[in-house]
Amino acid sequence: MKSTTKRLSSTFLALLLLAIAAIAFFELVQPEYTTLMTLKGKAASEQQLLASEQKLVTQAQSVLDSYQSQSSSTQAVNLAMPIGQDSAGAVAQLYGLATNSGLVVQSVGISLQAAPQAAA
């Protein structure tokens, strides 16, 4: 075999191998890489969603704790209020609660209403 024939056949073989490598890349590697990037993006968005959901749960828990502490103070006010129609005593107790809490009462309005009748 002549050297030019060897050189030509080795060049042809190199081009054939290069073409096979390009076909393998575009047919096998490229679609899998695209799938991998899609999965990575989905995982990142789910992580972000999880973090935001955890933040919302924490905020909801703090609001719930705040509400529960307010309901316990509401219960304290309810226990301090008289059961019957003792307006003067009720106003005195409101002023006492305000003084203990460091608040100033500016005005008090009282309207007496009939108590709802219990169903028998």
C-alpha positions as MATLAB code, in Angstrom:
seq = 'MKSTTKRLSSTFLALLLLAIAAIAFFELVQPEYTTLMTLKGKAASEQQLLASEQKLVTQAQSVLDSYQSQSSSTQAVNLAMPIGQDSAGAVAQLYGLATNSGLVVQSVGISLQAAPQAAA';
ca = [
       0.000    0.000    0.000;
       1.227    3.421   -0.868;
       1.661    6.047    1.814;
      -0.902    8.346    0.168;
      -3.471    5.543    0.261;
      -2.687    4.885    3.924;
      -2.981    8.582    4.698;
      -6.266    8.877    2.803;
      -7.735    5.772    4.476;
      -6.668    6.949    7.959;
      -8.196   10.398    7.282;
     -11.408    8.753    6.089;
     -11.434    6.525    9.201;
     -10.875    9.556   11.470;
     -13.765   11.418    9.808;
     -15.967    8.333   10.132;
     -15.151    8.060   13.868;
     -15.822   11.793   14.301;
     -19.194   11.414   12.583;
     -20.061    8.423   14.795;
     -19.099   10.425   17.918;
     -21.252   13.384   16.809;
     -24.236   11.110   16.110;
     -23.809    9.391   19.484;
     -23.649   12.781   21.229;
     -26.743   14.226   19.573;
     -28.786   11.011   19.761;
     -27.807    9.691   23.190;
     -26.170   12.347   25.372;
     -28.087   15.497   24.417;
     -31.614   14.170   25.247;
     -30.439   12.779   28.583;
     -28.744   16.072   29.433;
     -31.975   17.934   28.672;
     -33.898   15.512   30.900;
     -31.327   15.984   33.663;
     -31.622   19.787   33.494;
     -35.420   19.530   33.617;
     -35.244   17.319   36.704;
     -32.755   19.670   38.382;
     -35.059   22.629   37.725;
     -38.039   20.736   39.102;
     -36.104   19.754   42.232;
     -34.985   23.359   42.775;
     -38.542   24.674   42.410;
     -39.845   22.037   44.834;
     -37.150   23.018   47.343;
     -38.205   26.656   47.013;
     -41.869   25.687   47.442;
     -41.008   23.655   50.542;
     -39.107   26.580   52.053;
     -41.991   28.976   51.412;
     -44.522   26.496   52.824;
     -42.412   26.051   55.956;
     -42.237   29.828   56.330;
     -46.027   30.038   56.026;
     -46.488   27.286   58.609;
     -44.187   29.155   60.999;
     -46.145   32.383   60.479;
     -49.453   30.580   60.971;
     -48.145   29.008   64.180;
     -47.079   32.409   65.518;
     -50.503   33.864   64.674;
     -52.181   30.916   66.389;
     -50.004   31.354   69.475;
     -50.831   35.058   69.507;
     -54.546   34.285   69.222;
     -54.353   31.765   72.046;
     -52.612   34.274   74.306;
     -55.292   36.837   73.416;
     -58.064   34.352   74.139;
     -56.588   33.682   77.575;
     -56.584   37.434   78.289;
     -60.181   37.567   76.990;
     -61.053   34.817   79.455;
     -59.470   36.865   82.243;
     -61.646   39.854   81.262;
     -64.732   37.625   81.133;
     -63.982   36.313   84.604;
     -63.555   39.878   85.872;
     -66.910   41.002   84.514;
     -69.978   40.646   86.743;
     -72.623   38.073   85.947;
     -75.656   40.246   86.688;
     -76.531   43.834   85.772;
     -74.025   45.642   87.975;
     -73.017   48.535   85.696;
     -71.197   50.484   88.359;
     -69.191   47.457   89.406;
     -68.424   46.647   85.762;
     -67.105   50.148   85.099;
     -65.026   50.000   88.287;
     -63.551   46.681   87.216;
     -62.784   48.050   83.716;
     -60.955   50.997   85.272;
     -59.091   48.607   87.562;
     -58.053   46.400   84.620;
     -56.949   49.450   82.650;
     -54.891   50.761   85.540;
     -53.211   47.397   86.075;
     -52.395   47.192   82.363;
     -51.062   50.743   82.211;
     -53.889   51.978   79.998;
     -56.009   55.095   80.253;
     -59.774   54.822   79.782;
     -61.081   57.850   77.897;
     -64.746   57.028   77.735;
     -67.191   54.235   78.531;
     -70.556   53.705   76.882;
     -73.133   51.397   78.441;
     -76.273   50.108   76.810;
     -78.386   47.589   78.624;
     -79.953   44.868   76.530;
     -82.183   42.018   77.485;
     -80.286   38.773   77.957;
     -81.133   36.107   75.367;
     -83.570   33.510   76.667;
     -82.216   29.984   76.963;
     -84.080   27.380   74.922;
     -85.967   25.004   77.153;
];
